[in-house]
């Protein structure tokens, strides 16, 4: 006896929930986001005005364009690393000189009891810097390993997305019932991802605007100037496209740059950016919730729960996963 249509619907929904759980359990969120991104790009580009002129070759050219992006990024990173390797000694001396300037500024601003613990001059900074790097060697090694793993997962996910975009077929009468509902679930996932990306664009724009106000409005009132402000704003926007985690990256970089100006600027930047980071929870819930027809408290609850269970990956995935599951339940008329 053939199972009913609803049986396939429920079975595919259970499979989708288990798959999303496995993504978080086995730390595959980067691969999944890369898969969704490459699939969305490779599927959308052929329908644009520029690519439609290519006719039947539009899909192939779009695939090549999307595939070329990570290759170009890898080549750029390789060239940058090679350049750093050739100029490592000069870069090290520049770091020592810059740290010496920062320490000199701090010695004049901090109380005597605290200033006495700071190294005096470049020659005293060199062994301190070497000891710092050595003490953090395990952390640096773990960071390098996780970065390489994340990059590999992103590349694999990108390839999978391209293969899916080129191998997809529309629902037809000869497709098996389970294949039909799984394809429909995948379509819902793709639609949700595109909506989340658009929402994240607005969130990144809001974060960048608030950071610009801090750089060009608040700091000048304090009589200070943030170096590399424009570059930091570009980083804030680009990293802001990654939910929450991108904001943490910007906070770290901006605070370190603020240290080169003075301790008060660094503290002010840290406090301001922590407020922005917490505000992003609410902004994320409002923007994503309005686009996906969800209440802000629902999304905030999902973000807090997934962060508590899975850490930062759960926090990054929460808006995407909850929006998708809510859309599926809405189609089943359960909510």
Secondary structure per residue as TSV (DSSP state, phi and psi in degrees):
chain	resnum	aa	ss	phi	psi
A	1	X	-	360.0	130.1
A	2	X	-	-78.1	131.0
A	3	X	-	-59.8	152.6
A	4	X	-	-71.7	165.8
A	5	X	H	-59.2	-40.7
A	6	X	H	-65.1	-31.1
A	7	X	H	-61.9	-42.7
A	8	X	H	-66.1	-38.4
A	9	X	H	-60.2	-48.8
A	10	X	H	-67.0	-40.1
A	11	X	H	-62.9	-43.7
A	12	X	H	-67.1	-33.8
A	13	X	H	-66.8	-42.5
A	14	X	H	-61.7	-42.2
A	15	X	H	-61.6	-40.1
A	16	X	H	-65.0	-43.1
A	17	X	H	-64.2	-43.1
A	18	X	H	-63.4	-39.5
A	19	X	H	-64.6	-43.1
A	20	X	H	-64.7	-39.1
A	21	X	H	-63.4	-39.9
A	22	X	H	-65.6	-35.9
A	23	X	H	-58.6	-44.4
A	24	X	H	-75.3	-39.6
A	25	X	H	-62.3	-42.2
A	26	X	T	-102.7	17.6
A	27	X	T	57.0	52.8
A	28	X	-	-111.7	17.5
A	29	X	H	-64.4	-36.8
A	30	X	H	-63.5	-44.3
A	31	X	H	-63.1	-39.6
A	32	X	H	-67.5	-44.2
A	33	X	H	-63.9	-38.8
A	34	X	H	-65.2	-39.3
A	35	X	H	-62.2	-47.7
A	36	X	H	-63.3	-40.5
A	37	X	H	-66.3	-47.3
A	38	X	H	-67.6	-36.9
A	39	X	H	-63.8	-45.3
A	40	X	H	-62.6	-43.2
A	41	X	H	-66.6	-48.5
A	42	X	H	-66.1	-25.6
A	43	X	H	-84.2	-31.4
A	44	X	H	-86.5	-36.9
A	45	X	G	-58.4	-41.8
A	46	X	G	-60.4	-23.2
A	47	X	G	-89.5	-2.9
A	48	X	S	-75.7	160.8
A	49	X	H	-61.0	-39.7
A	50	X	H	-65.3	-44.0
A	51	X	H	-79.3	-24.7
A	52	X	H	-62.6	-25.9
A	53	X	T	-66.8	-18.8
A	54	X	T	-82.4	-9.8
A	55	X	G	67.9	-129.1
A	56	X	G	-67.9	-21.3
A	57	X	G	-82.5	-1.6
A	58	X	H	-59.4	-46.0
A	59	X	H	-64.0	-41.3
A	60	X	H	-65.6	-45.1
A	61	X	H	-65.1	-39.9
A	62	X	H	-61.5	-40.8
A	63	X	H	-62.7	-43.1
A	64	X	H	-63.7	-41.9
A	65	X	H	-62.8	-47.0
A	66	X	H	-65.4	-39.9
A	67	X	H	-67.3	-27.8
A	68	X	H	-73.9	-25.2
A	69	X	H	-59.8	-53.4
A	70	X	H	-64.4	-31.4
A	71	X	H	-63.9	-44.3
A	72	X	H	-63.4	-40.9
A	73	X	H	-63.1	-44.1
A	74	X	H	-63.0	-41.2
A	75	X	H	-63.3	-43.1
A	76	X	H	-62.4	-42.4
A	77	X	H	-64.2	-42.4
A	78	X	H	-61.2	-43.8
A	79	X	H	-63.9	-40.9
A	80	X	H	-63.9	-43.6
A	81	X	H	-64.6	-40.0
A	82	X	H	-63.3	-40.5
A	83	X	H	-64.3	-43.2
A	84	X	H	-64.2	-37.0
A	85	X	H	-64.1	-38.5
A	86	X	H	-72.3	-29.2
A	87	X	T	-114.7	26.9
A	88	X	H	-62.7	-41.5
A	89	X	H	-64.8	-45.3
A	90	X	H	-64.4	-39.0
A	91	X	H	-64.8	-38.3
A	92	X	H	-62.5	-44.4
A	93	X	H	-63.8	-37.7
A	94	X	H	-64.3	-40.1
A	95	X	H	-63.2	-42.9
A	96	X	H	-62.1	-45.0
A	97	X	H	-63.0	-42.1
A	98	X	H	-65.8	-42.1
A	99	X	H	-63.1	-37.3
A	100	X	H	-61.4	-41.7
A	101	X	H	-64.0	-43.8
A	102	X	H	-63.0	-44.7
A	103	X	H	-63.2	-38.8
A	104	X	H	-62.9	-40.7
A	105	X	H	-63.7	-42.2
A	106	X	H	-67.6	-37.3
A	107	X	H	-62.2	-30.7
A	108	X	H	-83.1	-13.3
A	109	X	H	-109.3	-24.7
A	110	X	S	-87.0	158.1
A	111	X	-	-58.8	155.9
A	112	X	H	-59.2	-39.5
A	113	X	H	-62.2	-37.5
A	114	X	H	-79.9	-39.3
A	115	X	H	-63.9	-28.3
A	116	X	T	-67.4	-19.3
A	117	X	T	-86.7	-8.3
A	118	X	S	-84.2	146.8
A	119	X	-	-66.3	148.4
A	120	X	-	-111.5	106.9
A	121	X	S	90.9	162.3
A	122	X	H	-59.2	-38.1
A	123	X	H	-66.2	-30.7
A	124	X	H	-79.6	-24.0
A	125	X	H	-75.6	-33.9
A	126	X	H	-56.5	-53.2
A	127	X	H	-65.5	-32.3
A	128	X	H	-64.4	-41.8
A	129	X	H	-67.4	-40.9
A	130	X	H	-63.2	-41.1
A	131	X	H	-65.9	-38.3
A	132	X	H	-63.7	-45.7
A	133	X	H	-63.3	-41.6
A	134	X	H	-65.0	-40.4
A	135	X	H	-67.3	-25.8
A	136	X	T	-103.8	15.8
A	137	X	H	-62.1	-40.3
A	138	X	H	-65.1	-40.5
A	139	X	H	-64.9	-42.8
A	140	X	H	-64.5	-40.0
A	141	X	H	-65.2	-41.8
A	142	X	H	-65.3	-38.9
A	143	X	H	-64.6	-42.7
A	144	X	H	-64.0	-40.1
A	145	X	H	-65.5	-45.1
A	146	X	H	-66.9	-35.3
A	147	X	H	-65.7	-43.3
A	148	X	H	-64.3	-40.6
A	149	X	H	-64.3	-43.3
A	150	X	H	-63.4	-39.9
A	151	X	H	-64.5	-41.9
A	152	X	H	-63.4	-43.6
A	153	X	H	-62.5	-38.3
A	154	X	H	-65.5	-40.9
A	155	X	H	-65.7	-43.8
A	156	X	H	-63.4	-44.3
A	157	X	H	-62.2	-39.4
A	158	X	H	-62.0	-41.7
A	159	X	H	-64.0	-43.6
A	160	X	H	-60.6	-42.5
A	161	X	H	-61.6	-40.5
A	162	X	H	-65.6	-41.4
A	163	X	H	-64.2	-39.4
A	164	X	H	-65.9	-40.1
A	165	X	H	-65.3	-35.0
A	166	X	H	-85.8	-21.9
A	167	X	H	-103.1	1.1
A	168	X	-	-70.9	153.9
A	169	X	-	-140.1	150.3
A	170	X	-	-72.9	157.0
A	171	X	-	-59.5	130.9
A	172	X	-	-135.7	169.2
A	173	X	T	-68.1	-24.5
A	174	X	T	-87.4	1.1
A	175	X	S	-78.6	142.3
A	176	X	-	-68.6	150.1
A	177	X	H	-55.9	-42.0
A	178	X	H	-66.8	-36.6
A	179	X	H	-63.4	-37.1
A	180	X	H	-63.3	-48.5
A	181	X	H	-71.6	-32.8
A	182	X	H	-66.2	-41.2
A	183	X	H	-62.3	-36.6
A	184	X	H	-67.9	-39.1
A	185	X	H	-62.0	-42.8
A	186	X	H	-63.0	-37.5
A	187	X	H	-64.2	-41.3
A	188	X	H	-63.6	-39.3
A	189	X	H	-63.4	-42.4
A	190	X	H	-65.1	-42.3
A	191	X	H	-62.9	-43.0
A	192	X	H	-63.6	-42.8
A	193	X	H	-60.2	-43.4
A	194	X	H	-63.5	-40.1
A	195	X	H	-66.0	-39.2
A	196	X	H	-65.4	-39.9
A	197	X	H	-62.7	-43.9
A	198	X	H	-61.9	-43.8
A	199	X	H	-63.2	-40.3
A	200	X	H	-67.0	-29.7
A	201	X	H	-60.7	-44.8
A	202	X	H	-68.2	-36.5
A	203	X	H	-64.0	-44.5
A	204	X	H	-62.3	-37.2
A	205	X	H	-65.1	-41.5
A	206	X	H	-64.5	-45.9
A	207	X	H	-60.1	-42.3
A	208	X	H	-65.6	-40.3
A	209	X	H	-63.2	-44.9
A	210	X	H	-64.6	-38.9
A	211	X	H	-66.4	-38.1
A	212	X	H	-63.2	-39.1
A	213	X	H	-61.7	-39.9
A	214	X	I	-66.0	-45.0
A	215	X	I	-66.7	-47.5
A	216	X	I	-100.8	-6.1
A	217	X	I	-117.8	-55.1
A	218	X	I	-72.8	-50.3
A	219	X	H	-61.3	-43.7
A	220	X	H	-59.6	-32.5
A	221	X	H	-66.1	-26.2
A	222	X	T	-86.4	-0.2
A	223	X	T	77.9	22.2
A	224	X	-	-122.4	163.9
A	225	X	-	-135.4	130.5
A	226	X	-	-87.7	116.6
A	227	X	T	-69.0	153.8
A	228	X	T	56.6	34.3
A	229	X	H	-60.5	-44.5
A	230	X	H	-64.4	-43.0
A	231	X	H	-62.8	-39.6
A	232	X	H	-66.0	-34.6
A	233	X	H	-67.4	-40.1
A	234	X	H	-62.6	-44.1
A	235	X	H	-61.9	-40.4
A	236	X	H	-60.5	-41.9
A	237	X	H	-70.1	-47.3
A	238	X	H	-65.4	-46.3
A	239	X	H	-70.0	-26.4
A	240	X	H	-66.9	-15.5
A	241	X	T	-69.3	-17.1
A	242	X	S	-95.8	117.4
A	243	X	T	-56.6	130.8
A	244	X	T	62.2	-56.2
A	245	X	H	-60.2	-38.1
A	246	X	H	-64.0	-35.7
A	247	X	H	-65.7	-38.3
A	248	X	H	-63.0	-40.6
A	249	X	H	-61.6	-46.4
A	250	X	H	-63.1	-38.9
A	251	X	H	-58.6	-45.5
A	252	X	H	-63.9	-49.1
A	253	X	H	-64.3	-44.7
A	254	X	H	-64.3	-39.9
A	255	X	H	-65.2	-40.3
A	256	X	H	-64.5	-40.1
A	257	X	H	-66.2	-37.4
A	258	X	H	-62.5	-29.4
A	259	X	H	-62.5	-30.4
A	260	X	T	-69.2	-19.2
A	261	X	T	-88.7	-45.8
A	262	X	-	167.4	161.7
A	263	X	H	-63.2	-35.5
A	264	X	H	-67.3	-38.7
A	265	X	H	-65.4	-41.9
A	266	X	H	-62.9	-43.8
A	267	X	H	-64.8	-44.3
A	268	X	H	-61.9	-42.4
A	269	X	H	-63.6	-42.5
A	270	X	H	-63.9	-45.9
A	271	X	H	-62.7	-45.7
A	272	X	H	-61.8	-44.7
A	273	X	H	-72.7	-30.9
A	274	X	H	-65.3	-40.4
A	275	X	H	-61.8	-43.6
A	276	X	H	-62.9	-40.1
A	277	X	H	-61.0	-44.9
A	278	X	H	-69.3	-35.7
A	279	X	H	-64.7	-27.5
A	280	X	H	-64.8	-29.6
A	281	X	H	-55.2	-49.4
A	282	X	H	-69.9	-43.2
A	283	X	H	-60.9	-44.9
A	284	X	H	-59.5	-45.6
A	285	X	H	-64.0	-40.1
A	286	X	H	-68.5	-50.3
A	287	X	H	-68.4	-51.8
A	288	X	H	-64.7	-41.4
A	289	X	H	-61.4	-38.4
A	290	X	H	-69.0	-35.2
A	291	X	H	-77.1	-33.3
A	292	X	H	-102.5	10.2
A	293	X	T	58.6	50.9
A	294	X	-	-127.5	148.8
A	295	X	-	-73.6	149.2
A	296	X	H	-61.0	-37.1
A	297	X	H	-65.7	-30.8
A	298	X	H	-63.0	-50.0
A	299	X	H	-68.8	-39.3
A	300	X	H	-61.5	-41.5
A	301	X	H	-62.7	-43.3
A	302	X	H	-62.9	-40.4
A	303	X	H	-64.7	-43.6
A	304	X	H	-66.7	-42.0
A	305	X	H	-66.8	-48.4
A	306	X	H	-67.4	-32.3
A	307	X	H	-67.1	-40.2
A	308	X	H	-65.5	-34.5
A	309	X	H	-86.8	-43.7
A	310	X	H	-115.6	-0.5
A	311	X	T	78.4	-150.9
A	312	X	H	-59.8	-42.3
A	313	X	H	-56.5	-38.3
A	314	X	H	-66.3	-36.7
A	315	X	H	-66.6	-40.8
A	316	X	H	-65.3	-40.4
A	317	X	H	-80.7	-19.5
A	318	X	H	-53.9	-51.3
A	319	X	H	-60.7	-40.0
A	320	X	H	-68.2	-51.5
A	321	X	H	-67.6	-43.7
A	322	X	H	-67.7	-39.9
A	323	X	H	-62.3	-40.1
A	324	X	H	-65.3	-48.4
A	325	X	H	-64.5	-36.7
A	326	X	H	-64.5	-39.5
A	327	X	H	-64.8	-39.6
A	328	X	H	-66.0	-44.4
A	329	X	H	-66.5	-33.5
A	330	X	H	-65.9	-39.2
A	331	X	H	-66.8	-33.9
A	332	X	T	-78.1	-2.5
A	333	X	T	61.6	35.8
A	334	X	-	-90.7	-24.6
A	335	X	-	-130.5	360.0
